[in-house]
Amino acid sequence: MDCKGTHPSHVRPEAILVMREVGIDISGHRSKSVEEFAAQHFDYVITVCDNAKESCPVFPATTKRIHWSLNDPAAVEGSEEQRLAEFRRVRDDLRARLRLFAQERD
């Protein structure tokens, strides 16, 4: 399984659709390589794919690495509704985790 940050490709139409459902337009976005951010400083790096956790580049010692093991919704096979349901589940899981992450840092 390729994770977008380590092997960028395209933004999945299912992701665009389920994000639009919550008022977020990502239709103009593109998948980016972590290499594009190599010269930037980050306080935190959060990986969400087990493969990315293992192949993520090395960041400075001051960068805190966090891993949230999430299923890749693009890997789900089945009907369109089954695939969209998994994209929604992962979207909602990420939203909840990010809210908690932000609250813990306030």
N, C-alpha and C positions, 0 to 999 in steps of 0.2 A: 504494500500500500504506500503510495507516495503522498506526502503531506505537502501542502501548498507552499509553506515557507521554505522548505528544503528543495522542492522540485516544483517551481511555479508553473502553472498552466493557464487556466481560464477560470472566471467566476461562474459557478454552476447556475443555470437558469432557475433551479429549485431554490437556491440561496437567495437570488434576486427576488423571487416571488414571496418567500416566507418573510423576508425582511421588509418588503413593501407592505405586508399585512400589518406590521407594527409601526408603520409610518417612516421607515428608513429606506431611502433610495440608494442602492449600491450598484445600479445598472451601469454607471460610468466607471466603476472601480475595475482594477485589474489585480491579478495574483502577482505578488512581488516576492523576490528572493530575499532571504535574510542578508545576503551579501550587499544589497542596496543600503543597508543600515549599519554596515561594519564600522564606520568612522564615528557613529553617534554613541553617546553615553546613555545607558538605561539603568534606572534603579532596580527594575524588575524585568525579567523575561519569563513569560508564561507560555509553556508549550501545552498543546491540547491533543497531540497525536503521539502515540507511543514511539513511532518511528522517528518523529521529530525530536523527541527527548534524547534519543540515542545519537542522532546525527546532527544535532544543533551545534553550531560553531561555539568555540570557547569565547566567553565574555570575561571582562576584567573581574577580579576577585570581589570588587565592591558591588557587582550586579547580583541580585538575589534571583535564583532560578526557582520557579514553581512549576509543577507539572499537574495538570488536570487530565486524567485519562478519559477521553471521550471517544465514543464510536465515530467512525467516519461516515457521515450520512450518505456520502456519494457512493459508498460501497454496498448500500442496501439494494437488494434486487426485489422485484415485485412490481405491483401496479404503480401507476403514477401517484395515487393517493397514499399508498404505503410508503413510497419514497418521500413524499411531501410531509407525511406524519413524522418521519425520522428527522428531517430537516427542522421541523417545528420543535420537536423534542430537544434537539441539540441547541437550537436557538434559545429556547426558554431556559435550559440548563446553564448555558453560558451567561445569559442575562442575570440569573439568580446568583451565580458565582461571582460575577463582576460587581454586582451590588454589594454583596457581602465583603468582597475584597476592598472596595472603596470605603465602606462603613468602618472596617477594621483599621483603616489608616487615617480616619478623621480625628 
